[in-house]
Amino acid sequence: VAMSAPTWREATNAVCRYARVLSDAADVRQETVDDRYYLIIGSSVPVKRFVADFLVATFSLVLQLHYASGQPEHREVWFMHPQPRDTRMYEAVFGGSKLVFSAPFNGYNGPAARLDRRLETANPSLHDVLREHSERVLAELAPDDSLVARVATDILLSMREGRASAELTASRLAMSRSTLARQLAADGTTYKELLQQTRYRTAIHHLRYSPQTTEDIAFL
């Protein structure tokens, strides 16, 4: 799916969304801080060092397929584990990228401006077909279509857009705010409670993986 995306931004969005198709434990996120993007390759369960290295190296291979030059310029590869005595294998796998060990997370970062660069492997029509198929697979893996689940998903999307509100979520779910409140009450919760839970999970994720400061995370 990622390789057929029009731009690197859409490719990484696809990776973040469909990573769970490959593994239920996959937790891949992308953050943009100032003029840098951060692709965070995480897991909901602890993984050994060699597994983390394998995941980061696999993504590097995808990058090489996307770029004719092999590796995008000004890219850093981050590893949470300390620097090994011999880094020759890392240098061979990750080309000219800067290697950063003892980092806050496993993944990559680079200039945010490159996110909108068109990929040489772009195929918009194929991308649409593959996304449709991936959505079906994702739905089968996570069949929870309850109102609570749909509201929680919409809250997360709205938070990324910087405008979470009960009115917006109700509108997206094609109902009034009062109807939304009544149906959530029937399920034993409220929009405010779901918003607080989502903010809490997002803050925990950022504290574990994001390069943002504690002060920045407090304003999420």
C-alpha positions as CSV (number, residue, x, y, z in Angstrom):
1,V,0.0,0.0,0.0
2,A,2.8,2.4,1.0
3,M,4.8,1.9,-2.2
4,S,1.9,2.9,-4.4
5,A,1.1,6.1,-2.4
6,P,1.4,9.4,-4.3
7,T,3.6,11.0,-1.6
8,W,5.8,10.1,1.3
9,R,3.3,11.6,3.7
10,E,0.5,9.3,2.4
11,A,2.9,6.4,2.4
12,T,3.7,6.8,6.0
13,N,0.1,7.4,6.9
14,A,-0.7,4.0,5.2
15,V,2.1,2.3,7.2
16,C,0.8,3.8,10.5
17,R,-2.8,2.8,9.7
18,Y,-2.3,-0.7,8.3
19,A,0.7,-1.9,10.5
20,R,-1.8,-4.0,12.5
21,V,-2.6,-6.0,9.5
22,L,0.9,-7.5,9.8
23,S,1.0,-7.6,13.6
24,D,-1.5,-6.9,16.3
25,A,1.3,-5.5,18.5
26,A,2.5,-3.0,15.9
27,D,2.2,0.6,17.0
28,V,3.6,2.9,14.3
29,R,3.1,6.6,14.6
30,Q,4.2,9.8,12.8
31,E,4.7,13.1,14.5
32,T,5.8,16.5,13.1
33,V,7.7,18.8,15.4
34,D,8.8,22.2,13.9
35,D,10.5,21.3,10.6
36,R,11.2,17.7,11.3
37,Y,9.1,14.5,11.0
38,Y,9.5,11.6,13.3
39,L,8.4,8.1,12.3
40,I,8.0,6.1,15.5
41,I,8.2,2.3,15.1
42,G,6.9,0.9,18.4
43,S,5.1,-2.1,19.8
44,S,2.4,-2.6,22.4
45,V,4.5,-5.5,23.8
46,P,8.2,-5.4,24.7
47,V,10.5,-6.6,21.9
48,K,14.1,-7.7,22.0
49,R,16.8,-5.6,20.5
50,F,17.2,-7.8,17.4
51,V,13.5,-7.6,16.7
52,A,13.6,-3.8,16.9
53,D,16.6,-3.7,14.6
54,F,14.8,-6.0,12.1
55,L,11.7,-3.8,12.0
56,V,13.8,-0.6,11.5
57,A,15.9,-2.3,8.8
58,T,12.8,-3.6,7.0
59,F,11.4,0.0,6.8
60,S,14.8,1.1,5.5
61,L,14.5,-1.3,2.6
62,V,11.1,0.2,1.7
63,L,12.7,3.6,1.7
64,Q,15.4,2.4,-0.7
65,L,12.7,1.2,-3.1
66,H,11.0,4.6,-2.9
67,Y,14.1,6.7,-3.6
68,A,16.3,6.3,-6.7
69,S,19.3,7.6,-4.7
70,G,18.8,4.7,-2.2
71,Q,18.3,6.8,1.0
72,P,16.6,10.2,1.4
73,E,19.0,13.0,2.4
74,H,19.4,14.4,5.9
75,R,17.7,11.3,7.5
76,E,18.5,10.0,10.9
77,V,17.9,6.5,12.1
78,W,17.1,6.2,15.8
79,F,17.6,3.1,18.1
80,M,16.6,2.9,21.7
81,H,19.5,0.6,22.6
82,P,23.0,1.8,23.4
83,Q,25.6,1.9,20.6
84,P,27.2,-1.4,19.9
85,R,31.0,-1.7,19.8
86,D,30.9,-2.6,16.1
87,T,28.5,-0.5,14.0
88,R,29.7,-1.6,10.5
89,M,26.6,-3.7,9.9
90,Y,24.4,-0.8,10.8
91,E,26.4,1.5,8.5
92,A,26.0,-1.1,5.6
93,V,22.3,-1.4,6.1
94,F,21.4,2.2,6.6
95,G,23.8,3.7,4.0
96,G,24.7,7.4,4.6
97,S,22.0,8.0,7.2
98,K,23.1,9.4,10.6
99,L,22.8,6.7,13.3
100,V,21.6,7.8,16.7
101,F,21.7,5.3,19.6
102,S,20.2,5.5,23.1
103,A,17.3,7.5,21.4
104,P,13.8,8.1,22.8
105,F,12.4,5.6,20.3
106,N,13.1,3.3,17.4
107,G,12.5,4.9,14.0
108,Y,13.4,7.7,11.7
109,N,13.4,11.5,11.5
110,G,14.0,13.9,8.6
111,P,13.0,17.2,7.1
112,A,9.2,17.6,7.2
113,A,9.3,19.3,3.8
114,R,10.1,16.0,2.2
115,L,6.8,14.4,3.3
116,D,5.1,15.9,0.3
117,R,7.6,14.8,-2.3
118,R,6.1,12.5,-5.0
119,L,7.3,8.9,-4.8
120,E,8.7,7.3,-7.9
121,T,6.7,4.2,-7.3
122,A,3.4,6.2,-7.0
123,N,0.4,4.6,-8.6
124,P,-2.8,6.4,-7.4
125,S,-5.3,4.0,-8.9
126,L,-3.5,0.9,-7.5
127,H,-3.2,2.7,-4.2
128,D,-6.9,3.2,-4.0
129,V,-7.5,-0.5,-4.7
130,L,-5.0,-1.6,-2.1
131,R,-6.3,0.8,0.5
132,E,-9.9,-0.5,0.0
133,H,-8.6,-4.1,0.4
134,S,-6.6,-3.2,3.5
135,E,-9.6,-1.5,5.1
136,R,-11.6,-4.7,4.7
137,V,-8.8,-6.7,6.3
138,L,-8.4,-4.2,9.1
139,A,-12.2,-4.3,9.7
140,E,-12.0,-8.1,10.0
141,L,-9.1,-7.9,12.5
142,A,-11.0,-5.2,14.6
143,P,-14.7,-5.9,14.2
144,D,-15.7,-3.7,17.1
145,D,-18.2,-1.3,15.5
146,S,-19.9,-0.2,18.7
147,L,-20.8,3.4,19.2
148,V,-18.2,3.8,21.9
149,A,-15.4,2.5,19.6
150,R,-16.5,4.7,16.8
151,V,-16.6,7.8,19.0
152,A,-13.2,7.0,20.5
153,T,-11.8,6.6,16.9
154,D,-13.3,9.9,15.9
155,I,-12.0,11.7,19.0
156,L,-8.4,10.5,18.1
157,L,-8.9,11.8,14.5
158,S,-10.3,15.1,15.8
159,M,-7.4,15.6,18.2
160,R,-4.9,15.2,15.4
161,E,-6.9,17.9,13.6
162,G,-6.9,20.1,16.7
163,R,-10.6,20.4,17.0
164,A,-12.1,17.6,19.2
165,S,-15.7,18.3,20.3
166,A,-18.9,16.4,20.9
167,E,-20.7,18.5,18.2
168,L,-18.1,17.6,15.6
169,T,-18.2,13.9,16.4
170,A,-22.0,13.8,16.5
171,S,-22.1,15.5,13.1
172,R,-19.6,13.0,11.6
173,L,-21.7,10.1,13.0
174,A,-24.9,11.7,11.4
175,M,-26.7,12.4,14.7
176,S,-27.4,15.3,17.0
177,R,-25.3,16.0,20.1
178,S,-28.3,15.1,22.4
179,T,-28.7,11.7,20.6
180,L,-25.0,11.0,20.9
181,A,-25.1,11.8,24.6
182,R,-28.2,9.7,25.2
183,Q,-26.7,6.6,23.4
184,L,-23.4,6.9,25.1
185,A,-25.2,7.1,28.5
186,A,-27.0,3.9,27.6
187,D,-23.5,2.4,27.2
188,G,-22.4,3.7,30.6
189,T,-20.1,6.5,29.5
190,T,-20.0,10.1,28.2
191,Y,-18.2,12.0,25.5
192,K,-16.1,13.8,28.2
193,E,-15.0,10.4,29.7
194,L,-14.0,9.1,26.3
195,L,-12.1,12.3,25.5
196,Q,-10.2,12.1,28.8
197,Q,-9.3,8.4,28.1
198,T,-8.1,9.2,24.6
199,R,-6.0,12.1,25.8
200,Y,-4.5,9.9,28.6
201,R,-3.6,7.1,26.1
202,T,-2.2,9.7,23.7
203,A,-0.1,11.4,26.4
204,I,1.3,8.0,27.5
205,H,2.3,7.2,24.0
206,H,4.0,10.6,23.5
207,L,5.8,10.3,26.8
208,R,7.2,6.9,25.8
209,Y,8.1,7.7,22.1
210,S,7.7,11.3,21.1
211,P,10.6,13.8,21.1
212,Q,8.1,16.5,22.3
213,T,8.7,18.1,25.7
214,T,6.5,17.4,28.7
215,E,5.1,20.9,28.4
216,D,4.1,20.4,24.8
217,I,2.5,17.1,25.6
218,A,0.4,18.8,28.4
219,F,-1.3,20.9,25.7
220,L,-2.4,18.0,23.5
